[in-house]
Amino acid sequence: MTNPNTPSSAGPGAGDDDAEPASPACVLVFNANDPSGAGGIAGDVTAIASVGAHALPVVTGAYVRDTAEVFDHFAFDEEAVAEQARAILEDVPVQVIKVGFVGSPENLSTIAGIAADYAQVPLIAYMPTLSWWDENQIDLYLDAFRELLLPQTTVLVGNHSTLWRWLLPDWSSDRSPSPRDIAKAASEMGVPYTLVTGVPLPDQFLDNVLATPQSVLGSEKFERFEAVFSGAGDTLSAALAALVASGTDLAAAVTEALGYLDRCLDGGFRPGMGNVVPDRLFWAQPETEGDELTDEQAQALQVLDMPAHDTKH
């Protein structure tokens, strides 16, 4: 891995003799507040803590939404975003930067500048679907993300259809683009690794593939859930950021993050009248009668250092 943002890189201060050896790794998170708790900053903080790292949340704006749909979004001024980030970066060594939806091209420019100043820190970027937004705003945001943030990005995470429409808008083949096709398009903007989720497979299965333009580094196939979820992408990308920050190799971190997401979705709940929310603290739920873990589930919890005796299937 030759990219300066490679996930094997240690964050600033990671090797300092004065650092507390028992302290969790720190992830600087840029995302909007989601009042439904499904995704956004709430989803990031819970997933990062659940996997064993410490989140440093920088709020970039706020959604107006319920559990069913997004109605609007209000972006913070870029100076407010910059001051939040700069203040904590001067105090705390950061091992990974995670970027979700930040609301405006100006905020993307600010975050790209901060990332450039901390080029040795891996950056994991998640691109959600923006279909709820005004078309002109979507175009401006995606253009700014492509030009400003992708060159700073170590791992790009996104759904197959979302990344296809964004990075390969002129795709004309009869076949759908493969994860490697999408990774190649991302690499042209400087992204070394792309995690493509939700790739359709036969028999109601979905594939999730970590790819470079040259090869597939890993894949995990899951059975399609019947329910509609909110916050799955933020959960996955936040867990991945936490695992990479904690020193896990990228391919292994992707496998573990996908396993964690699968358990979160399996234990998902519906707090309102809309979509299902991932249960990012599934392992902390009280054990019910007849609730037994499979060997595979117990092994996954051991990898993530979660208490198996409190786990809900």
Secondary structure, 3 states (H helix, E strand, C coil): CCCCCCCCCCCCCCCCCCCCCCCCCEEEEEEEECCCCCCHHHHHHHHHHHHCCEEEEEEEEEEEECCCCEEEEEECCHHHHHHHHHHHHCCCCCCEEEECCCCCHHHHHHHHHHHHHCCCCCEEEEECCCCCCCHHHHHHHHHHHHHHHHHHCCEEEEEHHHHHHHHCCCCCCCCCCCHHHHHHHHHCCCCCEEEEEEEEECCCEEEEEEECCCCEEEEEEEECCCCCECCHHHHHHHHHHHHHHCCCCHHHHHHHHHHHHHHHHHCCECCCCCCEECCCCHHHCCCCCCCCCCHHHHHHHHHCCCCHHHCCC
